[in-house]
Amino acid sequence: MDSAHLPDAARHFDRLPDSALFDIANVLAVTGKSRATIYRWIERGQFPKPRKIGNSQNLWSVGDIRRVLAGQ
């Protein structure tokens, strides 16, 4: 995928601290997987559950995403 079409945070994934938080759009961009696949992986324990922020926002830590990607 052309990096020009990635969300800004996803484009700078390698430079972000592990504590940075990603929304689903960024998770999809850096993993290259669909929303359905990410949630299927969560159900199977292959991907961390998101942190619930407020009533409706789900966020993942960059460190958690890196650990998943490193294990594949």
C-alpha positions as CSV (number, residue, x, y, z in Angstrom):
1,M,0.0,0.0,0.0
2,D,1.2,3.5,-0.9
3,S,2.2,5.2,2.4
4,A,0.6,8.4,1.1
5,H,-2.8,6.8,1.6
6,L,-2.1,5.7,5.2
7,P,-3.4,7.7,8.2
8,D,-0.6,9.9,9.6
9,A,-0.2,7.9,12.8
10,A,0.1,4.6,10.8
11,R,2.7,6.2,8.5
12,H,4.9,7.0,11.5
13,F,4.3,3.7,13.3
14,D,8.0,2.8,13.6
15,R,8.7,6.1,15.4
16,L,5.9,6.2,17.9
17,P,6.4,5.2,21.5
18,D,4.8,1.9,22.6
19,S,2.4,3.8,24.8
20,A,0.8,5.6,21.8
21,L,-2.8,4.6,21.1
22,F,-4.2,3.6,17.7
23,D,-7.8,3.5,16.6
24,I,-9.2,0.8,14.4
25,A,-8.4,2.7,11.2
26,N,-4.7,2.8,12.1
27,V,-4.7,-0.8,13.3
28,L,-6.2,-1.9,9.9
29,A,-3.6,0.2,8.1
30,V,-0.5,-1.2,9.8
31,T,-1.7,-4.8,9.9
32,G,-3.1,-4.9,6.4
33,K,-6.1,-6.9,7.7
34,S,-9.8,-6.3,7.7
35,R,-11.9,-5.2,10.6
36,A,-13.5,-8.6,10.7
37,T,-10.1,-10.3,10.8
38,I,-8.9,-8.1,13.7
39,Y,-12.1,-8.8,15.8
40,R,-11.9,-12.6,14.9
41,W,-8.3,-12.6,16.1
42,I,-9.4,-10.8,19.3
43,E,-12.0,-13.6,19.9
44,R,-9.3,-16.2,19.4
45,G,-6.9,-14.5,21.7
46,Q,-4.5,-13.8,18.8
47,F,-4.8,-10.0,19.1
48,P,-5.2,-7.9,22.3
49,K,-8.5,-6.5,23.3
50,P,-8.8,-2.8,22.8
51,R,-8.9,-0.3,25.6
52,K,-12.4,1.2,25.9
53,I,-12.1,5.0,26.1
54,G,-15.4,6.8,26.8
55,N,-18.6,5.1,25.6
56,S,-17.6,4.2,22.1
57,Q,-13.9,4.5,21.3
58,N,-11.7,1.4,21.2
59,L,-7.9,2.0,21.2
60,W,-4.9,-0.3,21.1
61,S,-1.4,0.5,22.3
62,V,1.3,0.6,19.6
63,G,3.4,-1.7,21.8
64,D,0.7,-4.4,21.8
65,I,0.4,-4.1,18.1
66,R,4.1,-4.4,17.6
67,R,4.2,-7.6,19.8
68,V,1.5,-9.2,17.6
69,L,3.3,-8.2,14.4
70,A,6.6,-9.5,15.7
71,G,5.1,-12.8,16.5
72,Q,3.7,-13.5,13.0
